[in-house]
Amino acid sequence: MNFFLETLKVLLLSVYFLVESLVLLFLPVRKKSVAGEIVLITGAGSGIGRLLALKFARLGATIVLWDINQEGNEETSRLARENGAVRVRAYLCDCSKRQEIYRVADQVKKEVGDVSILINCAGIVTGKTFMDSPDTLVEKTMEVNIMAHFWTYKAFLPAMMASNHGHLVSIASSAGLIAVNGLADYCASKFAAVGFAEAIGLEMLALGKTGIKTTVVCPYVINTGMFDGCKTKWPRLFPILDSEYAAEKIVSAIQREQVYLLMPRIMYYLCFLKIILPVKMGLVVADYLGAFHLMDDFKGDKERH
Ligand SMILES: NC(=O)c1ccc[n+]([C@@H]2O[C@H](COP(=O)([O-])OP(=O)(O)OC[C@H]3O[C@@H](n4cnc5c(N)ncnc54)[C@H](O)[C@@H]3O)[C@@H](O)[C@H]2O)c1
């Protein structure tokens, strides 16, 4: 170990990677083919999960759909076939239950094969202040939004590691990077999802499993119905995202092997500001951006589920 040489190396590599990322901004990035890959999507019965399934179907992947909502999942399966899915299988799976995840995962391995792209998309939101949130819903939120990620990785990662090939996709949230008033359990689960995905990404690198990619997705509100009633204070700055647009960006990020996808783009700058601004100044900015009142008129998706 030589302090001078190691410091010089890190400085030179930093400059190199900075220039590389600037150059890549202006060059078309190669998109990997997902044809023939086995893509498993949890929460495929509606919203973003369904749209991702349809897009992967068009790209020639084998699609495995998991949801607790059998009707919604079968509808996704039907639509995927219409969109040209070569192979599609829908499974009823309650992702809040570890043993059920392991059981259905074994069934998938036997009936379809080893999953090579795992997309954890199933999610729920309580949408109440912390003291008004029933314990059962707090627990359920943690089970679906983060614990399920642990168990699905335990089930499908070994085969990816054995072949040094795979992609782990976590549909987290901008609420997993910057907290929002009225979303305590949801934020906790999404911060955990971001941390878990980052840590597993590092673990794969440390183990030399460079063929296993990670993509962490952190969108602001999307118009799927999950956050019905939420109003954005400055729609031009913070638009409610269109679900079709969000799904397209997610598929593109996976194909480009992008590690982080934050939507809208302003989220990248806000994350930076959160760390560097003095706390009181950060709170003024958060209030200005509407972080205290986003959930005031929250209705959620009671009608759909
Ligand atoms: N909609 C948004 O504004 C928004 C913003 C940021 C992040 N997200 C995240 O994106 C993901 C998809 O959300 P969406 O907007 O498509 O919502 P959605 O409600 O349309 O989809 C969620 C799906 O998860 C399924 N699900 C719920 N509990 C389950 C369980 N126990 N087991 C299996 N499946 C279960 C539901 O049946 C549903 O099909 C979620 O993880 C959500 O937290 C959504």
The ligand as a Tripos MOL2 file, in Angstrom:
@<TRIPOS>MOLECULE
LIG
   44    48     1     0     0
SMALL
NO_CHARGES

@<TRIPOS>ATOM
      1 N1        -47.6320    4.9880   -8.5090 N.am      1 LIG1
      2 C1        -46.7190    5.7530   -7.9970 C.2       1 LIG1
      3 O1        -46.9120    6.9740   -7.8520 O.2       1 LIG1
      4 C2        -45.3770    5.2070   -7.6050 C.ar      1 LIG1
      5 C3        -44.3160    6.0860   -7.3600 C.ar      1 LIG1
      6 C4        -43.0910    5.5750   -6.9810 C.ar      1 LIG1
      7 C5        -42.9300    4.2120   -6.8470 C.ar      1 LIG1
      8 N2        -43.9740    3.3720   -7.0720 N.ar      1 LIG1
      9 C6        -43.7770    1.9420   -6.8730 C.3       1 LIG1
     10 O2        -43.9890    1.2950   -8.1070 O.3       1 LIG1
     11 C7        -44.4530   -0.0320   -7.8620 C.3       1 LIG1
     12 C8        -45.6870   -0.2940   -8.7130 C.3       1 LIG1
     13 O3        -46.7150    0.5760   -8.2890 O.3       1 LIG1
     14 P1        -47.9880    0.9240   -9.1850 P.3       1 LIG1
     15 O4        -48.1050    2.3850   -9.2000 O.co2     1 LIG1
     16 O5        -47.9320    0.1640  -10.4440 O.co2     1 LIG1
     17 O6        -49.1430    0.3880   -8.2160 O.3       1 LIG1
     18 P2        -50.2680   -0.7070   -8.4590 P.3       1 LIG1
     19 O7        -51.0750   -0.7110   -7.2130 O.co2     1 LIG1
     20 O8        -50.9510   -0.4930   -9.7480 O.co2     1 LIG1
     21 O9        -49.4290   -2.0480   -8.5690 O.3       1 LIG1
     22 C9        -48.9610   -2.7550   -7.4730 C.3       1 LIG1
     23 C10       -49.2210   -4.2270   -7.7130 C.3       1 LIG1
     24 O10       -48.6680   -4.9400   -6.5910 O.3       1 LIG1
     25 C11       -49.5780   -5.9750   -6.2770 C.3       1 LIG1
     26 N3        -49.4280   -6.4080   -4.8950 N.ar      1 LIG1
     27 C12       -49.7750   -5.7450   -3.7830 C.ar      1 LIG1
     28 N4        -49.5460   -6.5090   -2.6950 N.ar      1 LIG1
     29 C13       -49.0410   -7.6830   -3.1510 C.ar      1 LIG1
     30 C14       -48.6210   -8.8750   -2.5180 C.ar      1 LIG1
     31 N5        -48.7010   -9.0380   -1.1920 N.pl3     1 LIG1
     32 N6        -48.1390   -9.8640   -3.2920 N.ar      1 LIG1
     33 C15       -48.0880   -9.7440   -4.6370 C.ar      1 LIG1
     34 N7        -48.4860   -8.6380   -5.2880 N.ar      1 LIG1
     35 C16       -48.9620   -7.6300   -4.5480 C.ar      1 LIG1
     36 C17       -50.9670   -5.3660   -6.5140 C.3       1 LIG1
     37 O11       -51.9730   -6.3530   -6.6430 O.3       1 LIG1
     38 C18       -50.7220   -4.5690   -7.7780 C.3       1 LIG1
     39 O12       -50.9910   -5.3280   -8.9350 O.3       1 LIG1
     40 C19       -44.7040   -0.1280   -6.3610 C.3       1 LIG1
     41 O13       -43.6220   -0.7610   -5.7410 O.3       1 LIG1
     42 C20       -44.7690    1.3210   -5.9260 C.3       1 LIG1
     43 O14       -44.4000    1.4850   -4.5750 O.3       1 LIG1
     44 C21       -45.1950    3.8390   -7.4580 C.ar      1 LIG1
@<TRIPOS>BOND
     1     1     2 1
     2     2     3 2
     3     2     4 1
     4     4     5 ar
     5     4    44 ar
     6     5     6 ar
     7     6     7 ar
     8     7     8 ar
     9     8     9 1
    10     8    44 ar
    11     9    10 1
    12     9    42 1
    13    10    11 1
    14    11    12 1
    15    11    40 1
    16    12    13 1
    17    13    14 1
    18    14    15 2
    19    14    16 1
    20    14    17 1
    21    17    18 1
    22    18    19 2
    23    18    20 1
    24    18    21 1
    25    21    22 1
    26    22    23 1
    27    23    24 1
    28    23    38 1
    29    24    25 1
    30    25    26 1
    31    25    36 1
    32    26    27 ar
    33    26    35 ar
    34    27    28 ar
    35    28    29 ar
    36    29    30 ar
    37    29    35 ar
    38    30    31 1
    39    30    32 ar
    40    32    33 ar
    41    33    34 ar
    42    34    35 ar
    43    36    37 1
    44    36    38 1
    45    38    39 1
    46    40    41 1
    47    40    42 1
    48    42    43 1
@<TRIPOS>SUBSTRUCTURE
     1 LIG1         1 GROUP 0 **** ****
